[in-house]
Amino acid sequence: MTEQDKTAAPAIDASVAILEVLSAASWPLQLSEICDRTGLAQASAHRIVNAMLHHRLIALAPGRRKTYVLGSRLFQLSSAIYARQPFVPHFYPIAEILKNEIHRSIFLSLPVGNQVVILARLDAPASQTFSAYVGRTMPMHLSASGKAILAARPLEAQLSYLRDEGLAAPGVAAELPALVSDLQRSARLGYAISLNEIQQDVGCVAAPVVNGRGEPVAAISACFTGEALTVQSARVYSKNVVQAARQLSSHIL
């Protein structure tokens, strides 16, 4: 846990750190391993782990003495959030058509605060592996999906995002004109692109999914790996992505 991750509520900071190391681990972890990976003192970690066990945020791994895994309440909460997204069932048939048209992996992302979260994905055959898994969160201004959603929002909402993320601060002001220009272009064309911003050799084309009031509530994106996606080539694929986003929008009130 870095100093930047710490807040005025150390118990919550520690709980989040424990959840993160357990979610990243390939096997159940002992308390000593949790302490090593989080930097928590053993006494503090023991107290917090017991509280998390009580609330079912973590659980004892079956068949392995005193090792821990993610708890059932996390899956319960995640399932409830997933079930409340009315457009998810409509995403898959639309994504299947889009995948067959452009032969790329297709993603559905949802805005949560100032981040976008990958909610669903449909992989194209023989697509290359990259770190865009369901549940991954990304800053809006760095992902194609986030930029597509941000560009479809009113100007005041965009300015509020820039202020909240510190992008209008003097230290990073040099990046601001390019980002503003990118958002203006995305709003004008109806789609956004990202080129090597989240991961090297990965580019994405995304279009916003809007509700009946024209508010962006999600984004559909197509991702390209191992090849140079350019502004020019993105224009070709954007037609299919925008059409898919419009089809999904038609199912949302």
N, C-alpha and C positions, 0 to 999 in steps of 0.2 A: 504494500500500500504506500503510495507516494504522498508527500505533503500536500500536493494539489488535490488529492482525493479526500483529504480529511475535512470534516465539518465540525460544528459545535456539538454534535451528537456522536461521540466516539463509539457507543454501543451499536448504533446503526451502521456506522462506517465499518466496524469489524464484522457485523452480520453480512453486509454486502460483499466484503472481501472473502468471507468464508464461502458464500454462495458462488462467487466467481471461480474460486479455485476448485470447488467440487464440480462445477459444470464443465471445467476445462480438463479435469482428470480423466484418465482412461480406466481407472479402477478406484474402488473405495479407498479413502484416505484415513489413516490414523490421526489422532489428535496431534502427535508430534510432527507429522507431515503437514498438517494444516498450519501449525505454528511456523514451520520453516518457510512455507510458501507465502504466508501473509505477514510475517514479522510480528505476530501477536505474542505476548507473554503467555506462558502455559496456563497460569491461574486465570487470567482474563478470558482466554479462549475456552477453557473448561466451563466457566460460568455461562458464557454466551452460547456455547454449543448445547448446554443443557436447556437453556431457554428456547433455543430454536427447535430442539427435539420436542419440547412440550407443545409448541405451536405447529408441529409437523412441517416446518420449513426444511428440516433435514431429517434423516432417518438412519437407524443402525442398519448396516448392510447384512442381509441374511447369510448365515453360514460363515461369516468372518467376524471374529471377536473384536469389538471396539473399533470398528471402522465405520465411516460415515458416507452417505450418498445424499442426493437431493431428495426432499420430502414430498409426500403426496399433496400437500396443500399448494405447492408451486404448480403442479400439474392441474390441480382443480382450478386455480385462478387463471392459468393460461388457457385452459379449455373454455372457461366462461367467457373470457375476452374474445377468443376465436369464434365462439358460437354467436356472439353479438354482432359480428360483421356480416350483414345480410348479403353482401356481394360475393363472398367466397365461393359458394356453390356454383355461381355463374362464371367464375373466373376460369375454371378448368376446361370446359368445352371451348371457350373463346381462346384460351392460351394454346390449346391443342391445334386449332386451326392456324394460329399465328406461328407456332413452332414449325408446322409443316410448310408454311409459306416461306419462311426465312431461314429455317434450319439452325436456330439458335435457342439457347435456354431462355425461358420467359419467367419473369418475377412479378409478384404483386406486393407492393409496399404500402405501408400505412403511416401517416404522420402521427407522432406521439410527442407532444411538446415541440422542442426544436430539433428533434431527430426523426428519421424515418426508420421503420422496422420492417424487415422482410417477413411477410405474413404467409406467403405460399410461393412455390416454385415448380416449374415443369421443365425437366431437362430434355434437351435434344439428344438423339443418339450420338454416341462418340464425342460428346462435348467435353472439353478439357476441364479438369478440376480447378476450382478457384474458391476463394474464401467468401462466398456469398450464400451463407446458410440461413435457413428459416430461423428467425429470432435475432439475427444480427441487426444492430443499430448503427446508423451512420449519420454524421452531420448533414443537414439539408443542403448546405451550399457546396458539398463535395461529391454528392451522388446525383446521378441523372434524375432519379425518381424524386429526390428532395427538391432539386431545382425546378422540375416540372410542376410540382405542387406549389412551391414558393412563387414561381412566376405567374401562376393562375390566381394568386391572392391579390387583394387590393394593395396599392402602393404603400399605404400606412402600415399594413401588416408586414410587408417586406422590410420597411425601415425599422419597425419594431424588432424584427428578427436580427437585423444587422447590429442594432444597439445591444440586444441581449447577448449576442455571441461575441461582442467586443470587436466586430469587424470594422466598425467606424472609428475605433480608437486610433490615436496618432501613430502608435507603433506599427499598425498593420494597414494604415491608410493607403499604402502603395498598391495593395491588392484590391481595393474597393472598386476602382473604375472598371477593371476587367470583369469583376463579378456582377456589377450593376449592368454592364453591357450584355453580359451573358444572359441575365434574367430578362432584359428587354427583348433580346433576340428570341428567347424561348417563348415569351408571351406573344410575340408577333407571329411566330411560326407554328405554335401549338405543340411543340415538343422540345425536349432538352437533351443535351449529351454530356457525358463525362469521359475524359480521355486520360487514363493513367492517374486519376486523382485518388481513388480508393486503393487501387492495387496496380502495380506495374504490368503493362501488357494486357490490361483489361479496359475495354471501353463499353459504354452502355448508351442506348437510346431509350428515352422514356416519354410518356404522354400522360397528362393528368386524367383521372377519373372523377367526374363531377356529379353532384346530386341535382335534384330538380331545381334548386335555387342557383345553380351555377357555381357552387362552392367546391373546391377540390377536396376530396375525401380519401383519395388513394392515387396510386400511379401504377401503370403497367410499363415494364421495361424489358428490353432484349439485350443480352450481354454477349460480348464478343471477346474471345481469348485467343492469344497467340497470333494475332494479326493486327495490322495497323488500321484501326478505325479512324477515319478522317471526317472532317466536317462535310466533305462532298459525298462520301459513301454513306454517311449517316442519313443524308437527305433521301437516299433511295429507300432505305429500310424504314424511314419515319412514316411513310404512307401507310404501311401495314400496321405499325404500332399505334398510330393515331386512330386508325379505323377500329382496332381492337378495343382501345380505351373508350371510344364512343359507344361501341356495342355494350360494354360493361356499364357505362354510365346510364344507358337506357333502362337498366334493371333497378336503378336506385331512385328513390323518391326524393 
